[in-house]
Amino acid sequence: MNIYAADEWAHSGKIDTMPLSEPTHRRPLIIRLCNMVGDVVLGLPALKLLQAQGYDLHLYGKGWATSLLDGHGWPCTVRARTLIERVQQLRNLRKHCAAIDPSFTQRPNMLVMPNSFSSAFEGRWAGLRPCGYARDGRSPLLHHAWKPAPPPEHALQGFWGLACRLTGQQANPPASIELAISLTAQARADQLLAQHGVRPDFICIVPFAAGDVDGKDKRWPHFSAFTKSILSSDLDVVVCPGPGEEAIALSDHAGAICLPGLDLGTYSGLLKRARLVVSNDTGPAHMVAAVGTPVLSVLGPTKPEQWAPWGPRVSIVRGSTSLWPSVDEVTTQLAACLKQHET
């Protein structure tokens, strides 16, 4: 199986990082994670910076965040369904953190990574001192309401800016995200690949995507035809549908090895073993880049300067004469990427 190391390439030319000061003591900090997989992945460098600056992170987010970030060892509380339950969870976290650090209630003690009003409101109601960007009319609720940078700042840079402002650091984000995969998750992925007879150097496809951009679908309309075109190659093709996506995988991508229902930790381990991944604008595309596997990102209405996967092995393909690229354009780019990343 293939394990990739990062190339010397920097996203947006930002490769050098300023030396960071050493923390004097560790302090608990509650992190309200974003609700989308891609956003959480893009926020990972910010979390690492906070940890490096002496914060003990207590994550608060969706259930899948536990497996996605398991390799980093941070405790994660899964957000409850109702507002009252969520506020009580945050109060419990406040009490827990205050027992660790008596100064916890006297300083900024929660970083809200989403821009939503509700994320700040829940923290404030729980008696915390949330900090974040001044968006969605929530500035009065924030202990620190920072002005966000104007577009077209990349989303990762926005999350990185939150951590820099809280810590007082001035540094460029790293060229690679480096999502850690736990040994258990990697073992599950390796066992799954072996059980299904998947050969090394396989290609993984991610033909799914939720949501839209300005009312335009983020799913490449020619993905099914593309899958058929590469099934005749000597490489195995793997697809890993999530909840509600299995029928599409089986009907539109018949012939690909279908491995449904993976938790995100196991999925990351599988993506780590792929030779290359071809993906729509979706969370797994960011996971691929974060584990260091080459990714060919097929983009239509998505603005790459803001939302492209971040890393040294990212290639973008867009339409030359229309919104979306043709099958031939993507196939040509795929061949170039395979050649570039030959093992």
Contacts in CASP RR format, 6 or more apart in sequence:
PFRMAT RR
TARGET T0000
AUTHOR 0000-0000-0000
METHOD contacts of the structure
MODEL  1
MNIYAADEWAHSGKIDTMPLSEPTHRRPLIIRLCNMVGDVVLGLPALKLL
QAQGYDLHLYGKGWATSLLDGHGWPCTVRARTLIERVQQLRNLRKHCAAI
DPSFTQRPNMLVMPNSFSSAFEGRWAGLRPCGYARDGRSPLLHHAWKPAP
PPEHALQGFWGLACRLTGQQANPPASIELAISLTAQARADQLLAQHGVRP
DFICIVPFAAGDVDGKDKRWPHFSAFTKSILSSDLDVVVCPGPGEEAIAL
SDHAGAICLPGLDLGTYSGLLKRARLVVSNDTGPAHMVAAVGTPVLSVLG
PTKPEQWAPWGPRVSIVRGSTSLWPSVDEVTTQLAACLKQHET
1 190 0 8 1.000
1 193 0 8 1.000
1 200 0 8 1.000
1 273 0 8 1.000
2 200 0 8 1.000
2 201 0 8 1.000
2 273 0 8 1.000
2 274 0 8 1.000
2 275 0 8 1.000
2 343 0 8 1.000
3 272 0 8 1.000
3 273 0 8 1.000
4 272 0 8 1.000
4 292 0 8 1.000
4 293 0 8 1.000
4 294 0 8 1.000
4 313 0 8 1.000
4 341 0 8 1.000
5 292 0 8 1.000
6 175 0 8 1.000
6 176 0 8 1.000
6 178 0 8 1.000
6 292 0 8 1.000
6 311 0 8 1.000
6 312 0 8 1.000
6 313 0 8 1.000
7 312 0 8 1.000
7 313 0 8 1.000
8 15 0 8 1.000
8 312 0 8 1.000
9 175 0 8 1.000
9 311 0 8 1.000
9 312 0 8 1.000
9 313 0 8 1.000
10 175 0 8 1.000
10 312 0 8 1.000
11 154 0 8 1.000
11 156 0 8 1.000
11 175 0 8 1.000
11 308 0 8 1.000
11 310 0 8 1.000
11 311 0 8 1.000
11 312 0 8 1.000
11 314 0 8 1.000
12 154 0 8 1.000
12 157 0 8 1.000
12 305 0 8 1.000
14 157 0 8 1.000
14 172 0 8 1.000
14 173 0 8 1.000
14 175 0 8 1.000
15 172 0 8 1.000
15 175 0 8 1.000
16 172 0 8 1.000
17 171 0 8 1.000
17 172 0 8 1.000
17 173 0 8 1.000
17 174 0 8 1.000
18 169 0 8 1.000
18 170 0 8 1.000
18 171 0 8 1.000
18 172 0 8 1.000
20 49 0 8 1.000
20 52 0 8 1.000
20 53 0 8 1.000
20 169 0 8 1.000
20 171 0 8 1.000
21 53 0 8 1.000
21 169 0 8 1.000
23 52 0 8 1.000
23 53 0 8 1.000
23 54 0 8 1.000
23 55 0 8 1.000
25 54 0 8 1.000
26 54 0 8 1.000
26 55 0 8 1.000
26 56 0 8 1.000
27 54 0 8 1.000
27 55 0 8 1.000
27 56 0 8 1.000
27 101 0 8 1.000
27 103 0 8 1.000
27 104 0 8 1.000
27 107 0 8 1.000
28 55 0 8 1.000
28 56 0 8 1.000
28 58 0 8 1.000
28 96 0 8 1.000
28 97 0 8 1.000
28 100 0 8 1.000
28 101 0 8 1.000
28 104 0 8 1.000
28 109 0 8 1.000
29 50 0 8 1.000
29 55 0 8 1.000
29 56 0 8 1.000
29 57 0 8 1.000
29 58 0 8 1.000
29 97 0 8 1.000
29 109 0 8 1.000
29 110 0 8 1.000
29 111 0 8 1.000
30 58 0 8 1.000
30 60 0 8 1.000
30 90 0 8 1.000
30 93 0 8 1.000
30 94 0 8 1.000
30 97 0 8 1.000
30 109 0 8 1.000
30 110 0 8 1.000
30 111 0 8 1.000
30 128 0 8 1.000
31 47 0 8 1.000
31 50 0 8 1.000
31 57 0 8 1.000
31 58 0 8 1.000
31 59 0 8 1.000
31 60 0 8 1.000
31 110 0 8 1.000
31 111 0 8 1.000
31 113 0 8 1.000
32 60 0 8 1.000
32 61 0 8 1.000
32 110 0 8 1.000
32 111 0 8 1.000
32 112 0 8 1.000
32 113 0 8 1.000
32 114 0 8 1.000
32 119 0 8 1.000
32 122 0 8 1.000
32 123 0 8 1.000
32 130 0 8 1.000
33 40 0 8 1.000
33 59 0 8 1.000
33 60 0 8 1.000
33 61 0 8 1.000
33 62 0 8 1.000
33 65 0 8 1.000
33 113 0 8 1.000
33 114 0 8 1.000
34 40 0 8 1.000
34 43 0 8 1.000
34 113 0 8 1.000
34 114 0 8 1.000
35 61 0 8 1.000
35 62 0 8 1.000
35 114 0 8 1.000
36 283 0 8 1.000
37 64 0 8 1.000
37 68 0 8 1.000
37 264 0 8 1.000
37 282 0 8 1.000
37 283 0 8 1.000
37 284 0 8 1.000
37 286 0 8 1.000
37 287 0 8 1.000
38 282 0 8 1.000
38 283 0 8 1.000
38 285 0 8 1.000
38 286 0 8 1.000
38 287 0 8 1.000
39 113 0 8 1.000
39 114 0 8 1.000
39 155 0 8 1.000
39 159 0 8 1.000
40 65 0 8 1.000
40 68 0 8 1.000
40 69 0 8 1.000
41 68 0 8 1.000
41 177 0 8 1.000
41 179 0 8 1.000
41 283 0 8 1.000
41 286 0 8 1.000
41 287 0 8 1.000
41 290 0 8 1.000
42 155 0 8 1.000
42 156 0 8 1.000
42 159 0 8 1.000
42 177 0 8 1.000
42 286 0 8 1.000
42 310 0 8 1.000
43 113 0 8 1.000
43 156 0 8 1.000
43 159 0 8 1.000
43 160 0 8 1.000
44 69 0 8 1.000
44 72 0 8 1.000
44 177 0 8 1.000
44 178 0 8 1.000
44 179 0 8 1.000
44 290 0 8 1.000
45 156 0 8 1.000
45 159 0 8 1.000
45 160 0 8 1.000
45 163 0 8 1.000
45 173 0 8 1.000
45 174 0 8 1.000
45 177 0 8 1.000
46 113 0 8 1.000
46 159 0 8 1.000
46 160 0 8 1.000
46 161 0 8 1.000
46 162 0 8 1.000
46 163 0 8 1.000
47 57 0 8 1.000
47 72 0 8 1.000
47 74 0 8 1.000
47 163 0 8 1.000
49 160 0 8 1.000
49 163 0 8 1.000
49 164 0 8 1.000
49 167 0 8 1.000
49 169 0 8 1.000
49 171 0 8 1.000
50 57 0 8 1.000
50 111 0 8 1.000
50 163 0 8 1.000
50 166 0 8 1.000
50 167 0 8 1.000
51 57 0 8 1.000
51 74 0 8 1.000
53 163 0 8 1.000
53 167 0 8 1.000
53 169 0 8 1.000
56 100 0 8 1.000
57 74 0 8 1.000
57 75 0 8 1.000
58 74 0 8 1.000
58 75 0 8 1.000
58 77 0 8 1.000
58 93 0 8 1.000
58 96 0 8 1.000
58 97 0 8 1.000
59 65 0 8 1.000
59 69 0 8 1.000
59 74 0 8 1.000
59 75 0 8 1.000
59 76 0 8 1.000
59 77 0 8 1.000
60 76 0 8 1.000
60 77 0 8 1.000
60 79 0 8 1.000
60 89 0 8 1.000
60 90 0 8 1.000
60 93 0 8 1.000
61 76 0 8 1.000
61 77 0 8 1.000
61 78 0 8 1.000
61 79 0 8 1.000
62 78 0 8 1.000
62 79 0 8 1.000
63 76 0 8 1.000
63 78 0 8 1.000
63 79 0 8 1.000
64 263 0 8 1.000
64 264 0 8 1.000
65 76 0 8 1.000
65 78 0 8 1.000
66 76 0 8 1.000
66 78 0 8 1.000
67 185 0 8 1.000
67 263 0 8 1.000
67 264 0 8 1.000
67 265 0 8 1.000
67 266 0 8 1.000
68 179 0 8 1.000
68 264 0 8 1.000
68 265 0 8 1.000
68 268 0 8 1.000
68 287 0 8 1.000
69 76 0 8 1.000
70 182 0 8 1.000
70 184 0 8 1.000
70 185 0 8 1.000
70 265 0 8 1.000
71 180 0 8 1.000
71 181 0 8 1.000
71 182 0 8 1.000
71 185 0 8 1.000
72 180 0 8 1.000
77 89 0 8 1.000
77 93 0 8 1.000
79 86 0 8 1.000
79 89 0 8 1.000
80 86 0 8 1.000
80 88 0 8 1.000
80 89 0 8 1.000
83 122 0 8 1.000
86 122 0 8 1.000
87 122 0 8 1.000
87 123 0 8 1.000
87 125 0 8 1.000
87 126 0 8 1.000
88 126 0 8 1.000
90 110 0 8 1.000
90 122 0 8 1.000
90 123 0 8 1.000
90 125 0 8 1.000
90 126 0 8 1.000
90 127 0 8 1.000
90 128 0 8 1.000
91 126 0 8 1.000
91 127 0 8 1.000
93 126 0 8 1.000
94 104 0 8 1.000
94 105 0 8 1.000
94 109 0 8 1.000
94 126 0 8 1.000
94 127 0 8 1.000
94 128 0 8 1.000
97 104 0 8 1.000
97 109 0 8 1.000
98 104 0 8 1.000
98 105 0 8 1.000
105 129 0 8 1.000
107 129 0 8 1.000
108 129 0 8 1.000
108 130 0 8 1.000
108 131 0 8 1.000
108 143 0 8 1.000
108 144 0 8 1.000
108 166 0 8 1.000
109 128 0 8 1.000
109 129 0 8 1.000
110 123 0 8 1.000
110 128 0 8 1.000
110 129 0 8 1.000
110 130 0 8 1.000
110 131 0 8 1.000
111 130 0 8 1.000
111 131 0 8 1.000
111 132 0 8 1.000
111 162 0 8 1.000
111 163 0 8 1.000
111 166 0 8 1.000
112 119 0 8 1.000
112 120 0 8 1.000
112 123 0 8 1.000
112 130 0 8 1.000
112 131 0 8 1.000
112 132 0 8 1.000
112 142 0 8 1.000
113 119 0 8 1.000
113 132 0 8 1.000
113 159 0 8 1.000
113 162 0 8 1.000
115 133 0 8 1.000
115 135 0 8 1.000
115 136 0 8 1.000
115 148 0 8 1.000
116 136 0 8 1.000
116 138 0 8 1.000
117 136 0 8 1.000
117 137 0 8 1.000
117 138 0 8 1.000
117 141 0 8 1.000
119 130 0 8 1.000
120 130 0 8 1.000
120 132 0 8 1.000
120 138 0 8 1.000
120 141 0 8 1.000
120 142 0 8 1.000
121 138 0 8 1.000
121 141 0 8 1.000
123 130 0 8 1.000
123 141 0 8 1.000
124 130 0 8 1.000
124 141 0 8 1.000
124 142 0 8 1.000
129 143 0 8 1.000
130 141 0 8 1.000
130 142 0 8 1.000
130 143 0 8 1.000
131 142 0 8 1.000
131 143 0 8 1.000
131 144 0 8 1.000
131 145 0 8 1.000
131 146 0 8 1.000
131 162 0 8 1.000
131 165 0 8 1.000
131 166 0 8 1.000
132 142 0 8 1.000
132 144 0 8 1.000
132 145 0 8 1.000
132 146 0 8 1.000
132 162 0 8 1.000
133 145 0 8 1.000
133 146 0 8 1.000
133 147 0 8 1.000
133 148 0 8 1.000
133 162 0 8 1.000
134 142 0 8 1.000
134 145 0 8 1.000
134 146 0 8 1.000
134 147 0 8 1.000
134 148 0 8 1.000
135 148 0 8 1.000
138 145 0 8 1.000
139 145 0 8 1.000
144 165 0 8 1.000
144 166 0 8 1.000
146 162 0 8 1.000
146 165 0 8 1.000
148 158 0 8 1.000
149 157 0 8 1.000
149 158 0 8 1.000
149 161 0 8 1.000
151 306 0 8 1.000
152 303 0 8 1.000
152 305 0 8 1.000
152 306 0 8 1.000
153 306 0 8 1.000
154 305 0 8 1.000
154 306 0 8 1.000
154 307 0 8 1.000
154 308 0 8 1.000
154 310 0 8 1.000
155 306 0 8 1.000
155 307 0 8 1.000
156 173 0 8 1.000
156 177 0 8 1.000
156 310 0 8 1.000
157 173 0 8 1.000
160 173 0 8 1.000
163 169 0 8 1.000
164 170 0 8 1.000
164 171 0 8 1.000
175 311 0 8 1.000
175 312 0 8 1.000
176 290 0 8 1.000
176 292 0 8 1.000
176 311 0 8 1.000
176 312 0 8 1.000
177 286 0 8 1.000
177 289 0 8 1.000
177 290 0 8 1.000
177 310 0 8 1.000
177 311 0 8 1.000
178 290 0 8 1.000
178 292 0 8 1.000
179 268 0 8 1.000
179 287 0 8 1.000
179 290 0 8 1.000
179 291 0 8 1.000
181 265 0 8 1.000
181 268 0 8 1.000
181 269 0 8 1.000
181 272 0 8 1.000
181 291 0 8 1.000
182 265 0 8 1.000
185 263 0 8 1.000
185 265 0 8 1.000
185 266 0 8 1.000
185 268 0 8 1.000
185 269 0 8 1.000
186 269 0 8 1.000
186 272 0 8 1.000
188 266 0 8 1.000
189 262 0 8 1.000
189 265 0 8 1.000
189 266 0 8 1.000
189 267 0 8 1.000
189 268 0 8 1.000
189 269 0 8 1.000
189 270 0 8 1.000
189 272 0 8 1.000
189 273 0 8 1.000
190 269 0 8 1.000
190 273 0 8 1.000
192 259 0 8 1.000
192 262 0 8 1.000
192 266 0 8 1.000
192 270 0 8 1.000
193 202 0 8 1.000
193 270 0 8 1.000
193 273 0 8 1.000
196 257 0 8 1.000
196 259 0 8 1.000
197 257 0 8 1.000
198 236 0 8 1.000
198 238 0 8 1.000
198 257 0 8 1.000
199 235 0 8 1.000
199 236 0 8 1.000
200 273 0 8 1.000
200 275 0 8 1.000
201 235 0 8 1.000
201 236 0 8 1.000
201 275 0 8 1.000
201 343 0 8 1.000
202 235 0 8 1.000
202 236 0 8 1.000
202 237 0 8 1.000
202 238 0 8 1.000
202 257 0 8 1.000
202 273 0 8 1.000
202 274 0 8 1.000
202 275 0 8 1.000
203 230 0 8 1.000
203 233 0 8 1.000
203 235 0 8 1.000
203 236 0 8 1.000
203 237 0 8 1.000
203 238 0 8 1.000
203 274 0 8 1.000
203 275 0 8 1.000
203 276 0 8 1.000
203 277 0 8 1.000
203 278 0 8 1.000
204 237 0 8 1.000
204 238 0 8 1.000
204 239 0 8 1.000
204 240 0 8 1.000
204 270 0 8 1.000
204 271 0 8 1.000
204 274 0 8 1.000
204 276 0 8 1.000
204 277 0 8 1.000
204 278 0 8 1.000
204 288 0 8 1.000
205 223 0 8 1.000
205 227 0 8 1.000
205 237 0 8 1.000
205 238 0 8 1.000
205 239 0 8 1.000
205 253 0 8 1.000
205 256 0 8 1.000
205 277 0 8 1.000
205 278 0 8 1.000
205 279 0 8 1.000
206 239 0 8 1.000
206 240 0 8 1.000
206 277 0 8 1.000
206 278 0 8 1.000
206 279 0 8 1.000
206 280 0 8 1.000
206 282 0 8 1.000
206 284 0 8 1.000
206 285 0 8 1.000
206 288 0 8 1.000
207 219 0 8 1.000
207 220 0 8 1.000
207 223 0 8 1.000
207 224 0 8 1.000
207 227 0 8 1.000
207 239 0 8 1.000
207 248 0 8 1.000
207 249 0 8 1.000
207 252 0 8 1.000
207 253 0 8 1.000
207 280 0 8 1.000
208 219 0 8 1.000
208 241 0 8 1.000
208 242 0 8 1.000
208 245 0 8 1.000
208 248 0 8 1.000
208 280 0 8 1.000
208 282 0 8 1.000
209 217 0 8 1.000
209 218 0 8 1.000
209 219 0 8 1.000
209 280 0 8 1.000
209 281 0 8 1.000
209 282 0 8 1.000
210 218 0 8 1.000
210 282 0 8 1.000
211 217 0 8 1.000
211 218 0 8 1.000
212 218 0 8 1.000
212 301 0 8 1.000
213 281 0 8 1.000
213 300 0 8 1.000
213 301 0 8 1.000
213 302 0 8 1.000
213 303 0 8 1.000
214 301 0 8 1.000
215 301 0 8 1.000
216 300 0 8 1.000
216 301 0 8 1.000
216 323 0 8 1.000
217 301 0 8 1.000
218 280 0 8 1.000
218 281 0 8 1.000
218 282 0 8 1.000
218 300 0 8 1.000
218 301 0 8 1.000
218 302 0 8 1.000
219 280 0 8 1.000
220 226 0 8 1.000
220 280 0 8 1.000
220 298 0 8 1.000
220 300 0 8 1.000
220 324 0 8 1.000
220 325 0 8 1.000
220 330 0 8 1.000
221 324 0 8 1.000
222 324 0 8 1.000
222 325 0 8 1.000
222 326 0 8 1.000
222 327 0 8 1.000
222 330 0 8 1.000
223 252 0 8 1.000
223 253 0 8 1.000
223 280 0 8 1.000
223 298 0 8 1.000
224 252 0 8 1.000
224 253 0 8 1.000
225 327 0 8 1.000
226 278 0 8 1.000
226 327 0 8 1.000
226 330 0 8 1.000
226 331 0 8 1.000
227 237 0 8 1.000
227 239 0 8 1.000
227 252 0 8 1.000
227 253 0 8 1.000
227 255 0 8 1.000
227 256 0 8 1.000
229 327 0 8 1.000
229 331 0 8 1.000
230 237 0 8 1.000
230 331 0 8 1.000
230 334 0 8 1.000
231 237 0 8 1.000
231 255 0 8 1.000
231 256 0 8 1.000
235 275 0 8 1.000
236 257 0 8 1.000
237 253 0 8 1.000
237 255 0 8 1.000
237 256 0 8 1.000
237 257 0 8 1.000
238 256 0 8 1.000
238 257 0 8 1.000
238 259 0 8 1.000
238 270 0 8 1.000
238 274 0 8 1.000
239 249 0 8 1.000
239 253 0 8 1.000
239 256 0 8 1.000
239 257 0 8 1.000
239 258 0 8 1.000
239 259 0 8 1.000
240 258 0 8 1.000
240 259 0 8 1.000
240 260 0 8 1.000
240 261 0 8 1.000
240 262 0 8 1.000
240 267 0 8 1.000
240 270 0 8 1.000
240 284 0 8 1.000
241 248 0 8 1.000
241 249 0 8 1.000
241 258 0 8 1.000
241 260 0 8 1.000
241 261 0 8 1.000
242 260 0 8 1.000
242 261 0 8 1.000
242 262 0 8 1.000
243 261 0 8 1.000
245 260 0 8 1.000
246 258 0 8 1.000
246 260 0 8 1.000
246 261 0 8 1.000
249 256 0 8 1.000
249 258 0 8 1.000
249 260 0 8 1.000
250 258 0 8 1.000
259 270 0 8 1.000
262 270 0 8 1.000
264 287 0 8 1.000
267 284 0 8 1.000
267 287 0 8 1.000
268 287 0 8 1.000
268 290 0 8 1.000
268 291 0 8 1.000
269 291 0 8 1.000
271 277 0 8 1.000
271 284 0 8 1.000
271 287 0 8 1.000
271 288 0 8 1.000
271 291 0 8 1.000
271 293 0 8 1.000
272 291 0 8 1.000
272 292 0 8 1.000
272 293 0 8 1.000
274 288 0 8 1.000
274 293 0 8 1.000
275 293 0 8 1.000
275 294 0 8 1.000
275 338 0 8 1.000
275 341 0 8 1.000
275 343 0 8 1.000
276 293 0 8 1.000
276 294 0 8 1.000
276 295 0 8 1.000
276 296 0 8 1.000
276 334 0 8 1.000
276 337 0 8 1.000
276 338 0 8 1.000
276 341 0 8 1.000
277 284 0 8 1.000
277 285 0 8 1.000
277 288 0 8 1.000
277 293 0 8 1.000
277 294 0 8 1.000
277 295 0 8 1.000
277 296 0 8 1.000
278 295 0 8 1.000
278 296 0 8 1.000
278 298 0 8 1.000
278 330 0 8 1.000
278 334 0 8 1.000
279 285 0 8 1.000
279 288 0 8 1.000
279 295 0 8 1.000
279 296 0 8 1.000
279 297 0 8 1.000
279 298 0 8 1.000
280 298 0 8 1.000
281 297 0 8 1.000
281 298 0 8 1.000
281 299 0 8 1.000
281 300 0 8 1.000
281 302 0 8 1.000
281 307 0 8 1.000
285 295 0 8 1.000
285 297 0 8 1.000
285 309 0 8 1.000
286 309 0 8 1.000
286 310 0 8 1.000
288 294 0 8 1.000
288 295 0 8 1.000
288 309 0 8 1.000
289 295 0 8 1.000
289 309 0 8 1.000
289 310 0 8 1.000
289 311 0 8 1.000
289 313 0 8 1.000
289 314 0 8 1.000
290 310 0 8 1.000
290 311 0 8 1.000
292 311 0 8 1.000
292 312 0 8 1.000
292 313 0 8 1.000
293 313 0 8 1.000
294 313 0 8 1.000
294 314 0 8 1.000
294 315 0 8 1.000
294 337 0 8 1.000
294 340 0 8 1.000
294 341 0 8 1.000
295 309 0 8 1.000
295 313 0 8 1.000
295 314 0 8 1.000
295 315 0 8 1.000
296 315 0 8 1.000
296 317 0 8 1.000
296 330 0 8 1.000
296 333 0 8 1.000
296 334 0 8 1.000
296 337 0 8 1.000
297 304 0 8 1.000
297 308 0 8 1.000
297 309 0 8 1.000
297 314 0 8 1.000
297 315 0 8 1.000
297 316 0 8 1.000
297 317 0 8 1.000
298 317 0 8 1.000
298 324 0 8 1.000
298 325 0 8 1.000
298 330 0 8 1.000
299 308 0 8 1.000
299 316 0 8 1.000
299 317 0 8 1.000
299 318 0 8 1.000
300 318 0 8 1.000
300 319 0 8 1.000
300 323 0 8 1.000
300 324 0 8 1.000
301 323 0 8 1.000
302 308 0 8 1.000
304 316 0 8 1.000
304 318 0 8 1.000
308 314 0 8 1.000
308 316 0 8 1.000
313 341 0 8 1.000
315 333 0 8 1.000
315 336 0 8 1.000
315 337 0 8 1.000
317 325 0 8 1.000
317 329 0 8 1.000
317 330 0 8 1.000
317 333 0 8 1.000
318 324 0 8 1.000
318 325 0 8 1.000
319 325 0 8 1.000
319 326 0 8 1.000
319 329 0 8 1.000
320 329 0 8 1.000
325 333 0 8 1.000
END
